[in-house]
Amino acid sequence: MALLDAIRVNEPGPGRPRKRPEVLIADKGYAHDSTRRALRQRGIRHVIPERSDQVASRAAKGSAGGRPPAFDKVIYRKCRVSREVPEGTRPVRSGCVAGGGPGDQ
């Protein structure tokens, strides 16, 4: 995934930036099984809301549909609030990376 290869998580102090963030927060546009699978293989925890068609498909399958992917609303909302543009304009629609370093909120 080219987007993940471009990620650099800077931490204070010497050393090179890490390539693997603690949490990757993304929009529904990244809610594909292949994306989730690639993040799991890299050991990156992710917070991606599920698309409504995925929810409906899983519900139609009944108990064979499996359980929904984990989703942390608190982390997702913190990112959405921090990405809002001032003066009531539209929020920026891009991924948000939480590095988990000492300076992160």
trRosetta pair geometry for C-beta under 8 A, 3 or more apart (Angstrom, degrees):
i j d omega theta_ij theta_ji phi_ij phi_ji
1 4 4.3 58 90 15 111 110
1 5 6.8 173 91 -16 57 86
1 35 7.5 88 -103 -127 143 72
1 38 5.4 106 -31 150 127 152
2 5 5.6 -56 -149 33 35 114
2 6 6.7 32 156 -20 66 106
3 6 6.1 -61 -158 32 31 109
3 7 7.4 45 146 -38 62 96
3 95 7.4 100 171 9 135 153
4 7 5.6 -35 -157 3 44 119
4 19 8.0 71 159 170 82 90
4 24 7.9 -39 -105 -99 97 156
4 38 7.5 -161 -7 138 153 118
4 39 7.8 -172 -89 -95 143 73
4 42 6.8 -138 174 -51 153 175
4 44 7.5 -142 -135 -11 128 163
5 19 7.8 -12 -137 -157 41 115
7 19 6.4 104 85 -162 90 54
7 20 8.0 83 98 -91 129 22
7 21 6.3 -86 167 -24 140 107
7 97 6.2 151 -142 -101 120 158
8 17 3.9 49 -174 116 94 153
8 18 7.6 132 -163 65 50 43
8 19 7.2 -31 -104 -98 52 53
9 17 5.7 155 62 -177 41 95
9 18 4.4 -28 61 64 106 96
9 19 7.5 -149 15 -59 93 7
9 20 7.5 -59 11 74 133 29
9 21 5.0 147 -69 -90 137 77
9 97 6.8 -131 -90 144 98 130
9 99 4.2 153 -158 -120 113 111
9 101 7.4 166 165 -33 102 116
10 17 4.9 -51 -83 -107 59 110
10 99 7.5 -51 53 -117 46 164
10 101 7.9 -52 101 -21 51 163
11 15 7.3 -8 65 74 105 117
11 17 7.4 147 7 -125 72 61
11 18 6.9 47 -16 -6 113 107
11 99 7.0 -170 -76 160 82 133
11 101 4.7 -174 -119 -112 86 136
11 102 7.9 85 -157 16 90 85
12 101 6.9 140 3 170 82 133
12 102 6.6 -53 21 49 123 115
12 103 6.5 109 -32 -23 116 120
18 21 7.3 134 103 -76 114 43
18 99 7.7 134 55 -147 121 101
20 42 6.3 -169 -116 156 111 102
20 43 6.4 12 -162 82 146 98
20 44 5.7 -141 -159 -81 89 95
21 24 5.7 117 70 -66 124 77
21 44 6.4 54 62 -140 72 110
21 97 4.6 -136 -86 -170 167 104
21 98 6.4 120 169 68 122 47
21 99 5.5 -89 -135 -99 93 53
21 100 7.5 136 -175 3 74 98
22 45 6.5 -10 158 39 57 112
22 98 6.0 -66 68 104 96 87
22 99 6.4 89 11 -180 97 24
22 100 3.7 36 6 -14 151 139
23 44 7.7 132 -124 179 20 79
23 45 5.0 -40 -103 88 68 102
23 46 7.0 143 -163 -101 63 27
23 47 6.2 20 -178 -7 111 106
23 75 6.3 -89 165 -174 158 147
23 97 7.5 155 88 -162 60 49
23 98 4.1 1 63 57 106 114
23 100 7.0 110 6 -48 92 108
24 39 6.4 -126 46 -132 136 131
24 44 5.4 31 -7 157 118 123
24 45 7.3 163 19 87 71 49
24 46 4.7 -25 66 -109 93 83
24 47 7.3 -177 88 26 46 67
24 95 6.6 -15 -176 -174 90 123
24 97 5.8 -20 -115 -112 66 75
24 98 7.7 -149 -76 26 23 76
25 46 7.5 162 -83 -161 32 61
25 47 4.7 -13 -109 65 77 106
25 48 7.6 168 -155 -71 41 57
25 75 6.4 -152 -88 138 125 100
25 76 5.9 167 -148 -109 118 61
25 79 4.4 -169 110 -40 160 170
25 95 6.5 149 85 -168 56 69
25 96 4.2 -20 71 67 112 94
25 97 7.2 -164 27 -81 78 25
25 98 6.4 63 -14 -16 110 102
26 29 7.4 -105 160 63 102 77
26 30 3.9 -29 141 46 143 143
26 31 7.8 -177 102 -53 109 65
26 35 7.8 -95 77 156 163 141
26 46 6.8 -15 13 -166 106 109
26 47 7.5 155 24 81 61 58
26 48 4.8 -7 65 -100 96 98
26 95 4.5 -22 -102 -112 79 95
26 96 7.6 -169 -73 27 39 64
27 30 6.2 103 64 10 60 93
27 48 7.6 12 82 -142 15 82
27 49 7.5 -30 -167 35 39 101
27 93 6.0 24 -65 -170 156 83
27 94 7.6 -77 -18 -128 118 7
27 95 7.2 -110 -3 -78 79 58
28 31 5.0 -30 -160 -7 55 127
28 48 7.2 128 -102 177 36 84
28 49 5.2 -47 -79 79 86 98
28 50 7.5 21 -126 122 94 11
28 51 5.1 113 -174 -81 112 79
30 35 5.0 -161 179 165 81 166
30 48 5.5 -107 90 -130 97 135
30 95 7.1 42 -21 -85 153 110
31 35 7.3 -107 -114 58 6 133
31 36 7.7 25 -154 -44 46 110
31 48 5.0 174 -90 148 77 117
31 49 6.6 -62 -77 87 135 51
31 50 5.8 144 -161 -127 141 37
31 51 4.9 168 83 -23 141 92
31 54 6.6 -121 139 -6 121 152
32 35 4.5 93 59 4 88 103
32 36 7.0 -160 89 -3 46 85
33 36 5.8 -58 -148 41 33 109
33 37 6.0 36 154 -23 68 109
34 37 5.6 -53 -143 37 29 114
34 38 6.4 31 156 -20 64 105
35 38 5.9 -54 -148 35 30 110
35 39 6.5 28 154 -16 63 106
35 48 7.4 98 110 -68 125 174
36 39 5.8 -57 -150 37 32 111
36 40 6.4 32 153 -20 66 106
36 46 6.6 -145 -123 65 70 144
36 48 6.9 -128 -83 44 96 139
36 69 6.3 -95 -135 -115 152 154
37 40 5.8 -55 -149 36 30 111
37 41 6.4 32 153 -21 64 105
38 41 5.7 -52 -148 34 31 113
38 42 6.5 22 155 -10 63 108
39 42 5.9 -63 -149 43 31 105
39 44 4.6 -88 -165 72 83 103
39 45 7.9 41 156 -178 114 2
39 46 4.6 20 150 -33 161 135
40 43 7.6 38 -179 -74 33 27
40 44 7.7 -97 -68 52 21 64
47 71 6.3 98 -152 -147 74 58
47 72 5.1 -71 -112 46 122 91
47 75 5.1 -157 -63 94 168 122
47 76 5.0 -150 149 -67 127 91
47 79 7.8 157 84 4 132 141
48 69 7.4 -1 66 104 91 142
48 71 7.4 -94 68 -109 39 95
49 71 6.1 72 -106 -141 52 138
49 76 6.7 89 -52 -143 97 157
50 54 5.1 -117 -178 81 97 126
50 55 5.6 110 123 -56 123 93
50 68 6.0 -80 -42 -158 158 112
50 69 6.4 151 -74 42 110 100
50 71 6.8 -98 -17 -57 92 143
51 54 4.7 93 63 4 83 104
51 55 7.2 -149 97 -6 45 86
52 55 5.5 -51 -149 35 38 114
52 56 6.3 37 153 -18 68 105
53 56 5.6 -51 -144 39 34 112
53 57 6.2 39 155 -23 65 105
54 57 5.7 -51 -144 35 31 113
54 58 6.4 29 157 -16 64 106
55 58 6.0 -59 -151 38 28 108
55 59 6.3 27 153 -19 64 110
55 68 7.3 9 -109 -105 80 122
56 59 5.6 -56 -145 38 31 112
56 60 6.3 35 155 -24 65 105
57 60 5.8 -53 -149 31 29 113
57 61 6.8 26 153 -18 61 105
57 65 7.2 156 122 -136 63 117
58 61 5.9 -58 -156 33 34 110
58 65 3.7 119 -168 172 64 127
58 66 6.5 -82 -141 58 111 78
58 68 6.8 130 110 -82 170 76
59 62 7.7 39 175 -71 38 35
59 65 6.5 -17 -47 -25 16 177
60 65 7.2 118 60 -80 51 132
61 64 4.7 -104 162 80 102 87
61 65 3.4 137 71 -70 113 88
61 66 7.8 11 92 9 139 70
62 65 6.1 148 57 -10 27 102
68 71 7.3 -40 135 -5 114 111
71 76 7.1 -3 179 -28 88 141
72 75 4.3 40 107 20 119 111
72 76 6.4 154 91 -15 65 89
73 76 5.6 -62 -145 42 32 112
73 77 6.0 30 160 -20 70 109
74 77 6.1 -57 -146 36 25 107
74 78 6.6 28 154 -21 60 106
75 78 5.8 -54 -152 32 31 113
75 79 6.7 29 153 -16 64 105
75 98 6.9 -80 -163 -23 112 159
76 79 5.9 -59 -156 36 32 109
76 80 6.4 29 151 -19 67 108
77 80 5.5 -53 -143 37 36 111
77 81 6.2 36 158 -20 68 104
78 81 6.0 -55 -148 36 28 109
78 82 6.4 21 156 -14 63 111
78 105 7.6 -161 -179 113 122 92
79 82 5.9 -62 -147 41 30 107
79 83 6.2 20 158 -16 67 114
79 96 3.9 156 -158 79 124 159
79 98 7.2 -98 -78 -54 111 106
80 83 6.0 -64 -145 39 28 107
80 84 7.2 49 153 -48 60 90
80 91 6.5 1 -166 -163 78 161
81 84 6.2 -34 -162 -7 35 115
82 96 7.3 114 74 -142 114 143
82 105 7.4 153 -92 72 139 126
83 91 5.5 71 108 -172 96 101
83 92 4.8 -113 173 52 103 99
83 94 7.5 -165 -150 52 140 79
83 96 6.1 -109 -56 -78 129 127
84 91 4.9 -56 -104 -105 61 92
84 92 7.8 -161 -100 8 17 79
85 89 4.5 -41 91 71 123 106
85 90 6.8 29 31 74 123 44
85 91 6.6 178 3 -114 82 35
85 92 6.3 109 -45 -38 100 86
86 89 7.4 32 80 21 37 98
90 93 7.8 -26 147 -31 112 98
98 104 6.4 101 -163 -170 75 147
99 104 5.5 -173 60 -62 85 138
100 104 5.9 -62 -86 41 10 153
101 104 5.2 111 54 -13 66 103
